[in-house]
Amino acid sequence: MGSIVCEAFGRNLRAIRKSKGFSQERLAHDAGIDRSYVGKIERGEVNITLEKIYVFAELLECSPKDLMPDLNQH
């Protein structure tokens, strides 16, 4: 189940990032991480920290809940 959750989170992050006009490069820079790491998150290859979820939410001006996958869909 872990990979399903990570993949769904990554899809949500990518969709919100794009809707807010952020490139992976800009989000990575603003979050203080490497751009390749943002790519890995969006592909569901890594399990990020709760702290980083809140950083992304603040940068993207959304709720952390908006980034979280709806597990009822799976």
mmJSON file of the N, C-alpha and C atoms, coordinates in Angstrom:
{"data_MODEL":{"atom_site":{
"group_PDB":["ATOM","ATOM","ATOM","ATOM","ATOM","ATOM","ATOM","ATOM","ATOM","ATOM","ATOM","ATOM","ATOM","ATOM","ATOM","ATOM","ATOM","ATOM","ATOM","ATOM","ATOM","ATOM","ATOM","ATOM","ATOM","ATOM","ATOM","ATOM","ATOM","ATOM","ATOM","ATOM","ATOM","ATOM","ATOM","ATOM","ATOM","ATOM","ATOM","ATOM","ATOM","ATOM","ATOM","ATOM","ATOM","ATOM","ATOM","ATOM","ATOM","ATOM","ATOM","ATOM","ATOM","ATOM","ATOM","ATOM","ATOM","ATOM","ATOM","ATOM","ATOM","ATOM","ATOM","ATOM","ATOM","ATOM","ATOM","ATOM","ATOM","ATOM","ATOM","ATOM","ATOM","ATOM","ATOM","ATOM","ATOM","ATOM","ATOM","ATOM","ATOM","ATOM","ATOM","ATOM","ATOM","ATOM","ATOM","ATOM","ATOM","ATOM","ATOM","ATOM","ATOM","ATOM","ATOM","ATOM","ATOM","ATOM","ATOM","ATOM","ATOM","ATOM","ATOM","ATOM","ATOM","ATOM","ATOM","ATOM","ATOM","ATOM","ATOM","ATOM","ATOM","ATOM","ATOM","ATOM","ATOM","ATOM","ATOM","ATOM","ATOM","ATOM","ATOM","ATOM","ATOM","ATOM","ATOM","ATOM","ATOM","ATOM","ATOM","ATOM","ATOM","ATOM","ATOM","ATOM","ATOM","ATOM","ATOM","ATOM","ATOM","ATOM","ATOM","ATOM","ATOM","ATOM","ATOM","ATOM","ATOM","ATOM","ATOM","ATOM","ATOM","ATOM","ATOM","ATOM","ATOM","ATOM","ATOM","ATOM","ATOM","ATOM","ATOM","ATOM","ATOM","ATOM","ATOM","ATOM","ATOM","ATOM","ATOM","ATOM","ATOM","ATOM","ATOM","ATOM","ATOM","ATOM","ATOM","ATOM","ATOM","ATOM","ATOM","ATOM","ATOM","ATOM","ATOM","ATOM","ATOM","ATOM","ATOM","ATOM","ATOM","ATOM","ATOM","ATOM","ATOM","ATOM","ATOM","ATOM","ATOM","ATOM","ATOM","ATOM","ATOM","ATOM","ATOM","ATOM","ATOM","ATOM","ATOM","ATOM","ATOM","ATOM","ATOM","ATOM","ATOM","ATOM","ATOM","ATOM","ATOM","ATOM"],
"id":[1,2,3,4,5,6,7,8,9,10,11,12,13,14,15,16,17,18,19,20,21,22,23,24,25,26,27,28,29,30,31,32,33,34,35,36,37,38,39,40,41,42,43,44,45,46,47,48,49,50,51,52,53,54,55,56,57,58,59,60,61,62,63,64,65,66,67,68,69,70,71,72,73,74,75,76,77,78,79,80,81,82,83,84,85,86,87,88,89,90,91,92,93,94,95,96,97,98,99,100,101,102,103,104,105,106,107,108,109,110,111,112,113,114,115,116,117,118,119,120,121,122,123,124,125,126,127,128,129,130,131,132,133,134,135,136,137,138,139,140,141,142,143,144,145,146,147,148,149,150,151,152,153,154,155,156,157,158,159,160,161,162,163,164,165,166,167,168,169,170,171,172,173,174,175,176,177,178,179,180,181,182,183,184,185,186,187,188,189,190,191,192,193,194,195,196,197,198,199,200,201,202,203,204,205,206,207,208,209,210,211,212,213,214,215,216,217,218,219,220,221,222],
"type_symbol":["N","C","C","N","C","C","N","C","C","N","C","C","N","C","C","N","C","C","N","C","C","N","C","C","N","C","C","N","C","C","N","C","C","N","C","C","N","C","C","N","C","C","N","C","C","N","C","C","N","C","C","N","C","C","N","C","C","N","C","C","N","C","C","N","C","C","N","C","C","N","C","C","N","C","C","N","C","C","N","C","C","N","C","C","N","C","C","N","C","C","N","C","C","N","C","C","N","C","C","N","C","C","N","C","C","N","C","C","N","C","C","N","C","C","N","C","C","N","C","C","N","C","C","N","C","C","N","C","C","N","C","C","N","C","C","N","C","C","N","C","C","N","C","C","N","C","C","N","C","C","N","C","C","N","C","C","N","C","C","N","C","C","N","C","C","N","C","C","N","C","C","N","C","C","N","C","C","N","C","C","N","C","C","N","C","C","N","C","C","N","C","C","N","C","C","N","C","C","N","C","C","N","C","C","N","C","C","N","C","C","N","C","C","N","C","C","N","C","C","N","C","C"],
"label_atom_id":["N","CA","C","N","CA","C","N","CA","C","N","CA","C","N","CA","C","N","CA","C","N","CA","C","N","CA","C","N","CA","C","N","CA","C","N","CA","C","N","CA","C","N","CA","C","N","CA","C","N","CA","C","N","CA","C","N","CA","C","N","CA","C","N","CA","C","N","CA","C","N","CA","C","N","CA","C","N","CA","C","N","CA","C","N","CA","C","N","CA","C","N","CA","C","N","CA","C","N","CA","C","N","CA","C","N","CA","C","N","CA","C","N","CA","C","N","CA","C","N","CA","C","N","CA","C","N","CA","C","N","CA","C","N","CA","C","N","CA","C","N","CA","C","N","CA","C","N","CA","C","N","CA","C","N","CA","C","N","CA","C","N","CA","C","N","CA","C","N","CA","C","N","CA","C","N","CA","C","N","CA","C","N","CA","C","N","CA","C","N","CA","C","N","CA","C","N","CA","C","N","CA","C","N","CA","C","N","CA","C","N","CA","C","N","CA","C","N","CA","C","N","CA","C","N","CA","C","N","CA","C","N","CA","C","N","CA","C","N","CA","C","N","CA","C","N","CA","C","N","CA","C","N","CA","C","N","CA","C"],
"label_alt_id":[null,null,null,null,null,null,null,null,null,null,null,null,null,null,null,null,null,null,null,null,null,null,null,null,null,null,null,null,null,null,null,null,null,null,null,null,null,null,null,null,null,null,null,null,null,null,null,null,null,null,null,null,null,null,null,null,null,null,null,null,null,null,null,null,null,null,null,null,null,null,null,null,null,null,null,null,null,null,null,null,null,null,null,null,null,null,null,null,null,null,null,null,null,null,null,null,null,null,null,null,null,null,null,null,null,null,null,null,null,null,null,null,null,null,null,null,null,null,null,null,null,null,null,null,null,null,null,null,null,null,null,null,null,null,null,null,null,null,null,null,null,null,null,null,null,null,null,null,null,null,null,null,null,null,null,null,null,null,null,null,null,null,null,null,null,null,null,null,null,null,null,null,null,null,null,null,null,null,null,null,null,null,null,null,null,null,null,null,null,null,null,null,null,null,null,null,null,null,null,null,null,null,null,null,null,null,null,null,null,null,null,null,null,null,null,null,null,null,null,null,null,null],
"label_comp_id":["MET","MET","MET","GLY","GLY","GLY","SER","SER","SER","ILE","ILE","ILE","VAL","VAL","VAL","CYS","CYS","CYS","GLU","GLU","GLU","ALA","ALA","ALA","PHE","PHE","PHE","GLY","GLY","GLY","ARG","ARG","ARG","ASN","ASN","ASN","LEU","LEU","LEU","ARG","ARG","ARG","ALA","ALA","ALA","ILE","ILE","ILE","ARG","ARG","ARG","LYS","LYS","LYS","SER","SER","SER","LYS","LYS","LYS","GLY","GLY","GLY","PHE","PHE","PHE","SER","SER","SER","GLN","GLN","GLN","GLU","GLU","GLU","ARG","ARG","ARG","LEU","LEU","LEU","ALA","ALA","ALA","HIS","HIS","HIS","ASP","ASP","ASP","ALA","ALA","ALA","GLY","GLY","GLY","ILE","ILE","ILE","ASP","ASP","ASP","ARG","ARG","ARG","SER","SER","SER","TYR","TYR","TYR","VAL","VAL","VAL","GLY","GLY","GLY","LYS","LYS","LYS","ILE","ILE","ILE","GLU","GLU","GLU","ARG","ARG","ARG","GLY","GLY","GLY","GLU","GLU","GLU","VAL","VAL","VAL","ASN","ASN","ASN","ILE","ILE","ILE","THR","THR","THR","LEU","LEU","LEU","GLU","GLU","GLU","LYS","LYS","LYS","ILE","ILE","ILE","TYR","TYR","TYR","VAL","VAL","VAL","PHE","PHE","PHE","ALA","ALA","ALA","GLU","GLU","GLU","LEU","LEU","LEU","LEU","LEU","LEU","GLU","GLU","GLU","CYS","CYS","CYS","SER","SER","SER","PRO","PRO","PRO","LYS","LYS","LYS","ASP","ASP","ASP","LEU","LEU","LEU","MET","MET","MET","PRO","PRO","PRO","ASP","ASP","ASP","LEU","LEU","LEU","ASN","ASN","ASN","GLN","GLN","GLN","HIS","HIS","HIS"],
"label_asym_id":["A","A","A","A","A","A","A","A","A","A","A","A","A","A","A","A","A","A","A","A","A","A","A","A","A","A","A","A","A","A","A","A","A","A","A","A","A","A","A","A","A","A","A","A","A","A","A","A","A","A","A","A","A","A","A","A","A","A","A","A","A","A","A","A","A","A","A","A","A","A","A","A","A","A","A","A","A","A","A","A","A","A","A","A","A","A","A","A","A","A","A","A","A","A","A","A","A","A","A","A","A","A","A","A","A","A","A","A","A","A","A","A","A","A","A","A","A","A","A","A","A","A","A","A","A","A","A","A","A","A","A","A","A","A","A","A","A","A","A","A","A","A","A","A","A","A","A","A","A","A","A","A","A","A","A","A","A","A","A","A","A","A","A","A","A","A","A","A","A","A","A","A","A","A","A","A","A","A","A","A","A","A","A","A","A","A","A","A","A","A","A","A","A","A","A","A","A","A","A","A","A","A","A","A","A","A","A","A","A","A","A","A","A","A","A","A","A","A","A","A","A","A"],
"label_entity_id":["1","1","1","1","1","1","1","1","1","1","1","1","1","1","1","1","1","1","1","1","1","1","1","1","1","1","1","1","1","1","1","1","1","1","1","1","1","1","1","1","1","1","1","1","1","1","1","1","1","1","1","1","1","1","1","1","1","1","1","1","1","1","1","1","1","1","1","1","1","1","1","1","1","1","1","1","1","1","1","1","1","1","1","1","1","1","1","1","1","1","1","1","1","1","1","1","1","1","1","1","1","1","1","1","1","1","1","1","1","1","1","1","1","1","1","1","1","1","1","1","1","1","1","1","1","1","1","1","1","1","1","1","1","1","1","1","1","1","1","1","1","1","1","1","1","1","1","1","1","1","1","1","1","1","1","1","1","1","1","1","1","1","1","1","1","1","1","1","1","1","1","1","1","1","1","1","1","1","1","1","1","1","1","1","1","1","1","1","1","1","1","1","1","1","1","1","1","1","1","1","1","1","1","1","1","1","1","1","1","1","1","1","1","1","1","1","1","1","1","1","1","1"],
"label_seq_id":[1,1,1,2,2,2,3,3,3,4,4,4,5,5,5,6,6,6,7,7,7,8,8,8,9,9,9,10,10,10,11,11,11,12,12,12,13,13,13,14,14,14,15,15,15,16,16,16,17,17,17,18,18,18,19,19,19,20,20,20,21,21,21,22,22,22,23,23,23,24,24,24,25,25,25,26,26,26,27,27,27,28,28,28,29,29,29,30,30,30,31,31,31,32,32,32,33,33,33,34,34,34,35,35,35,36,36,36,37,37,37,38,38,38,39,39,39,40,40,40,41,41,41,42,42,42,43,43,43,44,44,44,45,45,45,46,46,46,47,47,47,48,48,48,49,49,49,50,50,50,51,51,51,52,52,52,53,53,53,54,54,54,55,55,55,56,56,56,57,57,57,58,58,58,59,59,59,60,60,60,61,61,61,62,62,62,63,63,63,64,64,64,65,65,65,66,66,66,67,67,67,68,68,68,69,69,69,70,70,70,71,71,71,72,72,72,73,73,73,74,74,74],
"pdbx_PDB_ins_code":[null,null,null,null,null,null,null,null,null,null,null,null,null,null,null,null,null,null,null,null,null,null,null,null,null,null,null,null,null,null,null,null,null,null,null,null,null,null,null,null,null,null,null,null,null,null,null,null,null,null,null,null,null,null,null,null,null,null,null,null,null,null,null,null,null,null,null,null,null,null,null,null,null,null,null,null,null,null,null,null,null,null,null,null,null,null,null,null,null,null,null,null,null,null,null,null,null,null,null,null,null,null,null,null,null,null,null,null,null,null,null,null,null,null,null,null,null,null,null,null,null,null,null,null,null,null,null,null,null,null,null,null,null,null,null,null,null,null,null,null,null,null,null,null,null,null,null,null,null,null,null,null,null,null,null,null,null,null,null,null,null,null,null,null,null,null,null,null,null,null,null,null,null,null,null,null,null,null,null,null,null,null,null,null,null,null,null,null,null,null,null,null,null,null,null,null,null,null,null,null,null,null,null,null,null,null,null,null,null,null,null,null,null,null,null,null,null,null,null,null,null,null],
"Cartn_x":[0.821,0.0,0.861,2.051,2.909,3.161,3.459,3.747,2.502,1.328,0.084,-0.13,0.119,-0.043,0.97,2.225,3.261,2.961,2.49,2.152,0.979,-0.032,-1.195,-0.81,0.034,0.515,1.268,2.128,2.901,2.022,0.966,0.029,-0.643,-1.052,-1.684,-0.714,0.516,1.525,1.755,1.922,2.167,0.995,-0.225,-1.403,-1.505,-1.311,-1.414,-0.248,0.961,2.135,1.894,1.415,1.18,0.053,-1.001,-2.123,-1.717,-0.685,-0.193,0.934,1.3,2.312,3.745,3.965,5.305,5.977,7.238,8.039,8.592,9.07,9.736,10.934,11.648,12.842,12.498,11.449,11.065,10.604,9.771,9.302,10.471,11.38,12.556,13.396,13.648,14.456,13.806,12.52,11.802,11.699,11.66,11.555,12.924,13.98,15.327,15.735,15.228,15.59,16.019,16.576,17.034,15.851,15.913,14.846,14.598,15.647,15.466,14.662,14.755,13.995,12.505,12.164,10.761,10.23,11.023,10.619,10.359,11.222,11.044,9.777,9.504,8.274,7.066,7.076,5.939,5.737,6.787,6.667,6.346,6.256,5.929,7.082,8.301,9.482,10.025,9.597,10.078,8.915,9.108,8.117,8.638,8.013,8.529,8.032,8.649,8.295,7.037,6.397,5.229,5.61,6.78,7.256,7.319,7.815,7.943,6.564,5.585,4.225,3.72,3.976,3.544,4.31,5.583,6.36,5.772,5.493,4.889,3.54,2.723,1.399,1.523,2.453,2.64,3.097,4.06,4.576,3.511,2.689,1.668,0.336,0.326,-0.863,-2.091,-1.924,-3.033,-2.983,-3.965,-3.986,-3.156,-2.462,-1.775,-2.751,-3.991,-5.023,-5.221,-5.063,-5.218,-4.169,-3.028,-1.938,-2.103,-2.852,-2.981,-3.917,-3.567,-4.435,-5.691,-6.757,-7.994,-7.913,-7.671,-7.472,-8.752,-9.894,-11.16,-11.304,-10.47,-10.522,-9.808,-9.058,-8.247,-8.855],
"Cartn_y":[-1.2,0.0,1.258,1.197,2.368,3.01,2.184,2.767,3.397,2.819,3.402,4.784,4.907,6.193,7.201,6.785,7.692,8.13,7.197,7.545,8.515,8.282,9.172,10.552,10.594,11.882,12.618,11.908,12.512,13.097,12.374,12.899,14.173,14.176,15.375,16.542,16.279,17.344,17.917,17.043,17.5,18.349,17.879,18.608,19.985,20.062,21.352,22.251,21.672,22.457,23.099,22.308,22.837,23.868,23.625,24.571,25.914,25.904,27.141,27.773,27.145,27.71,27.512,26.528,26.246,25.196,25.404,24.348,23.471,22.295,21.462,22.209,22.899,23.649,24.708,25.467,26.526,25.946,24.907,24.299,23.745,23.08,22.515,23.621,24.67,25.782,26.388,26.685,27.323,26.413,25.095,24.126,23.718,24.152,23.828,22.388,21.837,20.471,20.445,19.33,19.172,18.927,19.452,19.263,17.783,16.996,15.571,14.887,15.409,14.842,15.133,16.321,16.634,15.661,15.366,14.401,13.032,12.61,11.308,11.291,12.397,12.489,12.373,13.12,13.123,11.774,10.994,9.654,8.596,9.003,8.066,7.171,7.612,6.79,6.968,8.02,8.276,8.617,8.363,8.667,9.884,11.035,12.266,12.434,13.375,13.624,14.479,14.371,15.201,16.672,16.986,18.373,18.911,18.108,18.555,18.734,17.923,18.098,19.493,19.911,21.241,22.351,22.123,23.108,23.27,22.145,22.213,22.929,22.596,23.223,24.739,25.161,26.604,27.272,26.671,27.255,27.305,26.274,26.183,26.818,27.399,28.07,27.167,25.97,25.032,24.374,23.582,22.851,21.572,21.144,19.846,18.731,18.872,17.885,17.779,18.899,18.893,18.013,17.888,17.08,15.596,15.295,13.909,13.126,11.872,11.059,10.616,10.432,9.907,8.381,7.735,6.287,5.518,6.187,5.524,5.242,5.878,5.663,4.385,3.781,2.617,1.346],
"Cartn_z":[0.0,0.0,0.0,0.547,0.622,-0.723,-1.734,-3.039,-3.664,-3.417,-3.932,-3.334,-2.038,-1.354,-1.897,-2.037,-2.546,-3.97,-4.807,-6.188,-6.239,-5.425,-5.401,-4.873,-3.84,-3.337,-4.442,-5.143,-6.222,-7.309,-7.665,-8.676,-8.184,-6.92,-6.353,-6.338,-5.91,-5.857,-7.252,-8.237,-9.613,-10.116,-9.902,-10.388,-9.74,-8.439,-7.745,-8.138,-8.226,-8.629,-9.986,-10.937,-12.289,-12.291,-11.519,-11.487,-10.899,-10.06,-9.452,-10.267,-11.38,-12.265,-11.792,-10.933,-10.442,-11.321,-11.645,-12.262,-11.137,-11.491,-10.487,-9.917,-10.786,-10.377,-9.328,-9.582,-8.644,-7.307,-7.354,-6.111,-5.319,-6.007,-5.33,-4.689,-5.445,-4.923,-3.691,-3.803,-2.698,-1.472,-1.704,-0.604,-0.06,-0.735,-0.273,-0.535,-1.644,-2.017,-3.474,-3.912,-5.282,-6.22,-7.444,-8.409,-8.694,-8.747,-9.032,-7.931,-6.715,-5.6,-5.772,-6.27,-6.554,-7.599,-8.609,-9.624,-9.027,-8.128,-7.468,-6.619,-5.941,-5.138,-6.059,-7.158,-8.07,-8.754,-8.894,-9.482,-8.428,-7.159,-6.094,-5.698,-5.974,-5.701,-4.285,-3.606,-2.244,-1.328,-0.063,0.966,1.722,1.507,2.102,3.535,4.231,5.626,5.723,6.856,7.14,7.1,7.594,7.58,6.147,5.215,3.823,3.185,3.587,3.083,3.447,4.672,5.114,4.392,4.104,3.348,1.953,1.278,-0.053,-0.008,0.973,1.083,1.255,2.079,2.277,0.986,0.313,-0.925,-2.017,-2.079,-3.124,-2.708,-1.499,-0.972,-1.043,-0.478,-0.392,0.986,1.281,2.534,2.382,3.428,3.35,2.958,3.384,3.05,1.538,0.825,-0.628,-1.307,-0.684,-1.258,-0.955,0.086,0.531,-0.378,-0.665,-1.52,-0.79,-1.553,-1.02,-1.113,0.007,0.024,-0.255,-0.207,-0.509,-2.009,-2.819,-4.254,-4.666,-3.761,-4.119,-3.602],
"occupancy":[1.0,1.0,1.0,1.0,1.0,1.0,1.0,1.0,1.0,1.0,1.0,1.0,1.0,1.0,1.0,1.0,1.0,1.0,1.0,1.0,1.0,1.0,1.0,1.0,1.0,1.0,1.0,1.0,1.0,1.0,1.0,1.0,1.0,1.0,1.0,1.0,1.0,1.0,1.0,1.0,1.0,1.0,1.0,1.0,1.0,1.0,1.0,1.0,1.0,1.0,1.0,1.0,1.0,1.0,1.0,1.0,1.0,1.0,1.0,1.0,1.0,1.0,1.0,1.0,1.0,1.0,1.0,1.0,1.0,1.0,1.0,1.0,1.0,1.0,1.0,1.0,1.0,1.0,1.0,1.0,1.0,1.0,1.0,1.0,1.0,1.0,1.0,1.0,1.0,1.0,1.0,1.0,1.0,1.0,1.0,1.0,1.0,1.0,1.0,1.0,1.0,1.0,1.0,1.0,1.0,1.0,1.0,1.0,1.0,1.0,1.0,1.0,1.0,1.0,1.0,1.0,1.0,1.0,1.0,1.0,1.0,1.0,1.0,1.0,1.0,1.0,1.0,1.0,1.0,1.0,1.0,1.0,1.0,1.0,1.0,1.0,1.0,1.0,1.0,1.0,1.0,1.0,1.0,1.0,1.0,1.0,1.0,1.0,1.0,1.0,1.0,1.0,1.0,1.0,1.0,1.0,1.0,1.0,1.0,1.0,1.0,1.0,1.0,1.0,1.0,1.0,1.0,1.0,1.0,1.0,1.0,1.0,1.0,1.0,1.0,1.0,1.0,1.0,1.0,1.0,1.0,1.0,1.0,1.0,1.0,1.0,1.0,1.0,1.0,1.0,1.0,1.0,1.0,1.0,1.0,1.0,1.0,1.0,1.0,1.0,1.0,1.0,1.0,1.0,1.0,1.0,1.0,1.0,1.0,1.0,1.0,1.0,1.0,1.0,1.0,1.0,1.0,1.0,1.0,1.0,1.0,1.0],
"B_iso_or_equiv":[0.0,0.0,0.0,0.0,0.0,0.0,0.0,0.0,0.0,0.0,0.0,0.0,0.0,0.0,0.0,0.0,0.0,0.0,0.0,0.0,0.0,0.0,0.0,0.0,0.0,0.0,0.0,0.0,0.0,0.0,0.0,0.0,0.0,0.0,0.0,0.0,0.0,0.0,0.0,0.0,0.0,0.0,0.0,0.0,0.0,0.0,0.0,0.0,0.0,0.0,0.0,0.0,0.0,0.0,0.0,0.0,0.0,0.0,0.0,0.0,0.0,0.0,0.0,0.0,0.0,0.0,0.0,0.0,0.0,0.0,0.0,0.0,0.0,0.0,0.0,0.0,0.0,0.0,0.0,0.0,0.0,0.0,0.0,0.0,0.0,0.0,0.0,0.0,0.0,0.0,0.0,0.0,0.0,0.0,0.0,0.0,0.0,0.0,0.0,0.0,0.0,0.0,0.0,0.0,0.0,0.0,0.0,0.0,0.0,0.0,0.0,0.0,0.0,0.0,0.0,0.0,0.0,0.0,0.0,0.0,0.0,0.0,0.0,0.0,0.0,0.0,0.0,0.0,0.0,0.0,0.0,0.0,0.0,0.0,0.0,0.0,0.0,0.0,0.0,0.0,0.0,0.0,0.0,0.0,0.0,0.0,0.0,0.0,0.0,0.0,0.0,0.0,0.0,0.0,0.0,0.0,0.0,0.0,0.0,0.0,0.0,0.0,0.0,0.0,0.0,0.0,0.0,0.0,0.0,0.0,0.0,0.0,0.0,0.0,0.0,0.0,0.0,0.0,0.0,0.0,0.0,0.0,0.0,0.0,0.0,0.0,0.0,0.0,0.0,0.0,0.0,0.0,0.0,0.0,0.0,0.0,0.0,0.0,0.0,0.0,0.0,0.0,0.0,0.0,0.0,0.0,0.0,0.0,0.0,0.0,0.0,0.0,0.0,0.0,0.0,0.0,0.0,0.0,0.0,0.0,0.0,0.0],
"pdbx_formal_charge":[null,null,null,null,null,null,null,null,null,null,null,null,null,null,null,null,null,null,null,null,null,null,null,null,null,null,null,null,null,null,null,null,null,null,null,null,null,null,null,null,null,null,null,null,null,null,null,null,null,null,null,null,null,null,null,null,null,null,null,null,null,null,null,null,null,null,null,null,null,null,null,null,null,null,null,null,null,null,null,null,null,null,null,null,null,null,null,null,null,null,null,null,null,null,null,null,null,null,null,null,null,null,null,null,null,null,null,null,null,null,null,null,null,null,null,null,null,null,null,null,null,null,null,null,null,null,null,null,null,null,null,null,null,null,null,null,null,null,null,null,null,null,null,null,null,null,null,null,null,null,null,null,null,null,null,null,null,null,null,null,null,null,null,null,null,null,null,null,null,null,null,null,null,null,null,null,null,null,null,null,null,null,null,null,null,null,null,null,null,null,null,null,null,null,null,null,null,null,null,null,null,null,null,null,null,null,null,null,null,null,null,null,null,null,null,null,null,null,null,null,null,null],
"auth_seq_id":[1,1,1,2,2,2,3,3,3,4,4,4,5,5,5,6,6,6,7,7,7,8,8,8,9,9,9,10,10,10,11,11,11,12,12,12,13,13,13,14,14,14,15,15,15,16,16,16,17,17,17,18,18,18,19,19,19,20,20,20,21,21,21,22,22,22,23,23,23,24,24,24,25,25,25,26,26,26,27,27,27,28,28,28,29,29,29,30,30,30,31,31,31,32,32,32,33,33,33,34,34,34,35,35,35,36,36,36,37,37,37,38,38,38,39,39,39,40,40,40,41,41,41,42,42,42,43,43,43,44,44,44,45,45,45,46,46,46,47,47,47,48,48,48,49,49,49,50,50,50,51,51,51,52,52,52,53,53,53,54,54,54,55,55,55,56,56,56,57,57,57,58,58,58,59,59,59,60,60,60,61,61,61,62,62,62,63,63,63,64,64,64,65,65,65,66,66,66,67,67,67,68,68,68,69,69,69,70,70,70,71,71,71,72,72,72,73,73,73,74,74,74],
"auth_comp_id":["MET","MET","MET","GLY","GLY","GLY","SER","SER","SER","ILE","ILE","ILE","VAL","VAL","VAL","CYS","CYS","CYS","GLU","GLU","GLU","ALA","ALA","ALA","PHE","PHE","PHE","GLY","GLY","GLY","ARG","ARG","ARG","ASN","ASN","ASN","LEU","LEU","LEU","ARG","ARG","ARG","ALA","ALA","ALA","ILE","ILE","ILE","ARG","ARG","ARG","LYS","LYS","LYS","SER","SER","SER","LYS","LYS","LYS","GLY","GLY","GLY","PHE","PHE","PHE","SER","SER","SER","GLN","GLN","GLN","GLU","GLU","GLU","ARG","ARG","ARG","LEU","LEU","LEU","ALA","ALA","ALA","HIS","HIS","HIS","ASP","ASP","ASP","ALA","ALA","ALA","GLY","GLY","GLY","ILE","ILE","ILE","ASP","ASP","ASP","ARG","ARG","ARG","SER","SER","SER","TYR","TYR","TYR","VAL","VAL","VAL","GLY","GLY","GLY","LYS","LYS","LYS","ILE","ILE","ILE","GLU","GLU","GLU","ARG","ARG","ARG","GLY","GLY","GLY","GLU","GLU","GLU","VAL","VAL","VAL","ASN","ASN","ASN","ILE","ILE","ILE","THR","THR","THR","LEU","LEU","LEU","GLU","GLU","GLU","LYS","LYS","LYS","ILE","ILE","ILE","TYR","TYR","TYR","VAL","VAL","VAL","PHE","PHE","PHE","ALA","ALA","ALA","GLU","GLU","GLU","LEU","LEU","LEU","LEU","LEU","LEU","GLU","GLU","GLU","CYS","CYS","CYS","SER","SER","SER","PRO","PRO","PRO","LYS","LYS","LYS","ASP","ASP","ASP","LEU","LEU","LEU","MET","MET","MET","PRO","PRO","PRO","ASP","ASP","ASP","LEU","LEU","LEU","ASN","ASN","ASN","GLN","GLN","GLN","HIS","HIS","HIS"],
"auth_asym_id":["A","A","A","A","A","A","A","A","A","A","A","A","A","A","A","A","A","A","A","A","A","A","A","A","A","A","A","A","A","A","A","A","A","A","A","A","A","A","A","A","A","A","A","A","A","A","A","A","A","A","A","A","A","A","A","A","A","A","A","A","A","A","A","A","A","A","A","A","A","A","A","A","A","A","A","A","A","A","A","A","A","A","A","A","A","A","A","A","A","A","A","A","A","A","A","A","A","A","A","A","A","A","A","A","A","A","A","A","A","A","A","A","A","A","A","A","A","A","A","A","A","A","A","A","A","A","A","A","A","A","A","A","A","A","A","A","A","A","A","A","A","A","A","A","A","A","A","A","A","A","A","A","A","A","A","A","A","A","A","A","A","A","A","A","A","A","A","A","A","A","A","A","A","A","A","A","A","A","A","A","A","A","A","A","A","A","A","A","A","A","A","A","A","A","A","A","A","A","A","A","A","A","A","A","A","A","A","A","A","A","A","A","A","A","A","A","A","A","A","A","A","A"],
"auth_atom_id":["N","CA","C","N","CA","C","N","CA","C","N","CA","C","N","CA","C","N","CA","C","N","CA","C","N","CA","C","N","CA","C","N","CA","C","N","CA","C","N","CA","C","N","CA","C","N","CA","C","N","CA","C","N","CA","C","N","CA","C","N","CA","C","N","CA","C","N","CA","C","N","CA","C","N","CA","C","N","CA","C","N","CA","C","N","CA","C","N","CA","C","N","CA","C","N","CA","C","N","CA","C","N","CA","C","N","CA","C","N","CA","C","N","CA","C","N","CA","C","N","CA","C","N","CA","C","N","CA","C","N","CA","C","N","CA","C","N","CA","C","N","CA","C","N","CA","C","N","CA","C","N","CA","C","N","CA","C","N","CA","C","N","CA","C","N","CA","C","N","CA","C","N","CA","C","N","CA","C","N","CA","C","N","CA","C","N","CA","C","N","CA","C","N","CA","C","N","CA","C","N","CA","C","N","CA","C","N","CA","C","N","CA","C","N","CA","C","N","CA","C","N","CA","C","N","CA","C","N","CA","C","N","CA","C","N","CA","C","N","CA","C","N","CA","C","N","CA","C","N","CA","C","N","CA","C","N","CA","C"],
"pdbx_PDB_model_num":[1,1,1,1,1,1,1,1,1,1,1,1,1,1,1,1,1,1,1,1,1,1,1,1,1,1,1,1,1,1,1,1,1,1,1,1,1,1,1,1,1,1,1,1,1,1,1,1,1,1,1,1,1,1,1,1,1,1,1,1,1,1,1,1,1,1,1,1,1,1,1,1,1,1,1,1,1,1,1,1,1,1,1,1,1,1,1,1,1,1,1,1,1,1,1,1,1,1,1,1,1,1,1,1,1,1,1,1,1,1,1,1,1,1,1,1,1,1,1,1,1,1,1,1,1,1,1,1,1,1,1,1,1,1,1,1,1,1,1,1,1,1,1,1,1,1,1,1,1,1,1,1,1,1,1,1,1,1,1,1,1,1,1,1,1,1,1,1,1,1,1,1,1,1,1,1,1,1,1,1,1,1,1,1,1,1,1,1,1,1,1,1,1,1,1,1,1,1,1,1,1,1,1,1,1,1,1,1,1,1,1,1,1,1,1,1,1,1,1,1,1,1]
}}}
